[in-house]
Amino acid sequence: MTEFVIKIEDLCKSFGDHHVLDHFDLSLIRGENLVVLGKSGSGKSVLIKCIIGLIEPDHGKIQVLGQDILTLDQTDLDHIRVKVAFLFQSNALYDSMTVRENLEFPLRRHSFQLSAEEVDDMVMEALQNVGLEHTVDMMPAELSGGMRKRIALARTLILKPEIILYDEPTTGLDPITSVEIITLINKIQEKYKTSSMIITHDMKCVKMVAQRIAMLIDGKCYAIGTYDELSTSTDEKISAFFD
């Protein structure tokens, strides 16, 4: 039986007269890498921010791990967020903190009762997952763009989330670094069996990472399928992405 870890139904969000999400439906299956593909400004980032409660939709239902997040109070929403990691497009590292302090921050924020040794072990495991153990006492300003992205990814992993939401993970990176980040996304999904939703318009990322692709066009989930299925579509709105 298929298990859905995220289920979105009839989601609507407008800003003034601009209808960003228009009765949007989508489900994320446990353990899959699902890409949401759309043009810049199509509403991909709005969608992902609705999922984690950063933006309140105008209408619809969002179930995350069986709970309707639109009905939760702040305490229950925070409990869900422990299980759902969000990799910001901008990385959102704290410039005044070392790499170690950035990774420790989620542990402190959620008040885990951990010894100093346990915290150190979790920090080093997260850094090992992205191949950057040697940066533990460095500052973000000392890191390259690709390294900052890896550290941000390490921070998402430190709480062992069930779901990871990636907002344009390869934006601003050179082609080689982009491939390294995509490879890491696949490695993490395979190692931890995470369920991932990847928001992107980078077709190389789509081809390398997607098990299914949802096309966000005109505010709707216009089509859904595998890369091979969609790349051979004769629908001009779909084929335009694969030309």
N, C-alpha and C positions, 0 to 999 in steps of 0.2 A: 504493500500500500504506500502510495506517495505521501511523504510528510512535508508539509509546507512550514517553513520557519518565518516567512513574511508573506502576508496575504493582503493585497491592496484592492479595494473595491470602490468603484464610482468616485474616484478622488478628483476634486475640483479645487483649483486655486487661481484666482485672478488678482492682478494689480491694476486697479482702475478698470479701464476697458480692455486690458490685455489679458486674455484667457490663456494662462500658461499650461495648466493641467485641466483637461476637459473630459470628465468622466473616464479617468484613467484606471485601468485594471491590470494587475500583475501579481504573480506569485513567485517566490524564491523557494526552490526545493532544497531540503537539507543536503549538505555536502556538495552542492554544485557551484561552479563559477558562472554567474549570469551577468552578461554585459547589457547595459542600457545604452543604446547608440542613438545619437541625435546630433543635429547641427549645433554650433555654438549659439547660446541663447534660446534653445528649444525647451528648456525647463528641466534639464537633467539634474542640476544642482538643487533646484527647488524641490524636486521629488525626494532626493536623498535627505534633505534637511527636514522635510515633512516626516520622514520615517523615524528620525531620531528626536523629533519634537522641538527642533529649533525654529520651524515655521509652522504656524497653525493653518491647516487647509480650511477652505470655505465649506466643504461638504465631503462626505465619504467616510470610509472605514479603513483603518490600518491595524492589522493584527501582527504583532511581533512575538514569536514564541508563545502563541496562543492567547495573548492579551491585547485588548483593544487600547492602544496607547493614547488615543484621544480622550479616553475616559479616566485615565490614571491621575492620581494626585502626584505631587512632586517627589515624594518619598518612593512611591512605587515605580515612577518613571526612572528614578536614579538606579533602582535595583535592576531594571531592564537594561539600562545603559552600561552596567558592568559587563553584561553578556554580549553587547553590541559595540564593536570598535569602529571608529570613524577616522579614516586617513584623510585629513584636510588637503585640498589642492595646494595650499600655501605652506603645508607641513605644521604650522602653528607651534613651533618650538619656542621655548622661553629663552630669549637671547641672554638674559642675566644669569641663567643656570647652566651648569655643566651638563654634559650628556648624562652622567649618572643621576643628577638631580632632576633632569627632565623625565627620565624613566621612573624614578621613585615617586614622582608627583601623583600619578593615578593611584598608587598604593596608599599614599597619605590621604588623598582626597576621599577615598572610599573607606577610610578608617580600618584597614585590615590590621589585625593584631599579629604582627610578625616580628621576629627577632631581627637584629641587625644582620646576622648571618643569612637568614632566610631572604631578606631583601636583597642582599648582595648577590646571592645565588640566582635570584629571579632576574636581576639586572644583567648579570653576565650571560645567562641563558638566552635572554632576549637579544643581546648584542651578538652572541654566537650565531643565532639564526640569520642574521643579516651580514655576518662576516666583518664586524667592526668592533671587536673586543678592545682593540688598542686605543679607541677613541674615548674610553669611559670617563676620563678626566679632562677632556677637551671642551672648549666652548663652541657653540654653533657657528660663530663667525669664523672659526678655524677650519670648517668643513666645506667641501665642495657641495654643489647643488645636489648631486647624486647621493652623496654621503648623508646630507640632511634628510633626504627622502627616506633613506634606509633607517636612520635613527627614528624618524617619525613612525615608520613601520614597526620598528622594535618596540616603541612605546605602545602601539596598538596591541601588540602581542603579549605584553607583560601580564595582563589579567586573564590570559587564556580565553579569549572571547569565543562564543559559538558562531557569531556572525561578524564579518568585516565588510564595511562599506567604504569603497574607494572612490574618491572624487577626483577625476582626471589625474590618475597617478603618474602619467608620463609627461604632463604639460611642462614645458620649459626645459626639458632634458635633451641632451644630444642623443642621436640614434643608438649609440653603443650603450650608454647608461640606461636608456629606455628599455632596451632588451634585457639588461641586467635586472631592472625592477620587475618587468613582466615575468622573468624566470623565477624571481623570488616569490611573486604572488602564487605561481603554480606550485612551488616548493612548499610554501606554507599551507596551502590548501591540502596538499597530499599528506604532509606530516601531521597536521592537527585536525584534518577532516572538517575544516571550517566551511561555512556557507558564505559565499561572497557575492556581493553586487558591485560591479565595476561600472562607473559612469565615465564614458569616454567618447571622443570622436576620432581617436587615433586608430586607424585601420590595422596597423601592424599589431597593436595591442589586442584589438578585437580578434584577429586571426589566431594569435598565439594563446590567448587565455580563455576564450569563450567556449563553454559547453552549450549554452543557448544564448541567443541574442534577441532582445526586445527592442523594436524600433519605435522611438518616441518621435512622432511626426504629428504636427497640428494639435498638440496637447493630448494625443491619445496613444495607446499601445497599438500602433498601426499594423504591426506584424510581429510574429515571434517564430523562431526556428533556429537551426544550426547555421553555421557559417556557409556550408555547402548549399543548404536549402535556399538561403536568402541571396547568396551571391549569384545564383542562376535565375533569380526571379525576373520576369519580364515587366513587372510593375515599375514604371519610371521613377516613382518616388523612392522605391527601394534600391533599384539598380544604380541610381545616382551615387550612392555611397560606395559602390564596389567598382566603379569605372576607373 
